[in-house]
Amino acid sequence: MDVEAASAQVIVLNGGSSSGKSGIARCLQALLPDAWLAIGVDTLIDVMPARLRLGSEGIGFAQDGEVTVGGEFRLLEDAWMEGVAAMVRAGARVIVDDVFLGGPESRQRWEKVLDGFVVLWVGVRCDPAVAAGRELARGDRVAGMAEVQADLVHRGMTYDVEVDTARCEAIECARVIAARL
């Protein structure tokens, strides 16, 4: 569905770790006239059992920044995605903050659950060195993850709009996105 032909019900922000997606989501919530829920994959990870944040069946974070996901993680992620779609069906507008580690396959999973909704697909880009600096400053991420993901999550992707948080502040990026709505 053409985003310019109708008002979006979902905004999907795809970018690597520490690229600025959460900041953009908060700015969009402040800028947009309607109430929007901001839901990020980090929340899903935070509410998973601790054993799934360490094991091969859950989500794993290697010392070099590589992220792996196992079968149990995928099952919970599928349920989470269906839950997000259910909120949209119930009338909520949702900003999804995600990291498409699987590239186009990750997007296809969202497209499947969001079928029938008007979705604005946003690429949140950030220079790998800038993202790595933010990651270091945050102190809550595996070193190297931001640099590894900065370009990886955008391979093979197309977007309705792209923003670059290394060149623009979150509020400016949010204004560019809001202008598409």
N, C-alpha and C positions, 0 to 999 in steps of 0.2 A: 504494500500500500504506500502511496506517495505521501511522505511526511508533510510536504507543503500543502497537500490537498485537505488535510484534516489535522486536528490537534493531537499530538502524540499522547499516548497513555503510558509509554515506557521510554526511558532514556537509558541506553546501555553504554556505559563508559568502559572501554577496554584499553588497558595500558599495563606496563610492567610495574613491579613493586616500586614504591616511592616515586612514582611518576606524577603524583598530585591528584589522583582521581577523587579521593575522599574530600579534599579541600574544594575541588570543583563542585562536588555533590552538595556540600554545605552552602556554597555560594549560590548554586541554582535554587536551593530551597529558600534562600533569602530573596532572590530576584523574581522568581516566578509567582504569578498572582494566585494560583491554586496551591493547595497543600500537596506536597510530594514527599513520599517516604524514601529515605536513602538506605539502601540495603547492600552490604558488601560481602564478598566472599570471605573476608577476614572474620566477619561475625560467625559465619558457618564454621570456620575452623576453630574459633574460640569456644563454641558450644559443643564441639565434639568431645567424646571421651578422650582423656589424656593418652590412652594406649593407641588411639588412631592418629595422634600427632607425632608418633615416634616409630610406628611399625610399617612393614611393607604393605599391609592391607589398607592403611590409612593414607596420610600424607607425610612424605619424608623430605627433609631439608638437608642436602649434602653440604659438606664443608666448603665446596667450591661454588655454592649458590644454586646448584641444580635442584629442582623440585620434582619429586615423583609422586604419583597417586596410584593407589591400589583399589581393589574391588569394593571394599567396604566404604571407602571414601566416595567412590562413584555412586553407590546406592544412596548414600545420604545426600550427596550433591543433587542427584536426580529428584529426590523427594523435596529438597529445598527449592529447587527450580520450579517444581510443580506448585509448591506453596506460594512462591512469588506470583506465579500466573493466577492462582486462586485469589490473591489479594487484588490483582488488577481486574479480574472478573467481577469481584465484589464492589468495584468502583474506586479503588485506590489508584493514584498515579504513583509510579515507582521509578526511582533512579537506581539502576543496578551498577555497582562498582565491581568489576571482575577483571581477571587476568587470564586471557585466552592462551594458556600454555599449549593447547592442542591446535592453535590457529583456526583455520576455517571449520574444523570439526567441532571446536568449542562453540563457535557461533551457530553452527547448524543445530546443536543441542538446544540453544536458547530459541532459535527460530521455530523449532518444533513445539516447544511449550508455549511460546508467545504467538502462535499462529492465530490470525484473526484480529490481533491488536495492532495499533499504529505504533511503530517502534522507531525511534531515532537512534541510529548506530553512530557512536562517537569514538574516534581513535584519539587517545590521549598519549601523545608522544613526549619524550623527554630524552635529551642527550644522555648517553650511558654514564658519562663522568659526573654529570649533575645529579642524576638519580643515585649514583654510588655515594656521592657526598651527602645527600639527604638521608640515605640509608644509614650511613655512619652516624650522623647527627641524631637519628631516631633512637638508635641503640637497641631496637627490639626486633631486628631482622638478622638473618644469616648474612654475613659479609659476602658480597659477590652476587647475591640474588638479583639486585636491581640492575646491575650491569649485564648479566646474562639475559634477563627478560626484556630489556629496553627495546630491542629490535625484534627478538624472537616472537613476541605476541602479535606483531603486526604483519608477519610474513603471510602472503596470500590473502590478506584482508582488504575489503573495500568498506568505505564508511560514507555516511551522509555528510558528515563534517569531521574535520580533524583540527586539533589544537596542539600547541607545543608549549608545555609548561616551563621549558628552559628559556623561552623567549618572552613569555607573558605570564603575569600573575594569575592566580586561580580565578579572581573576580573577572578579569578580562576574558579568560577562556569561557567562563560561564556566560558572559554577555554574548559571545559569538554563538554559543550553543543555543541560548534563549532566543536569539534572533531567528534561528531556523524554525522555531515553534510558532 
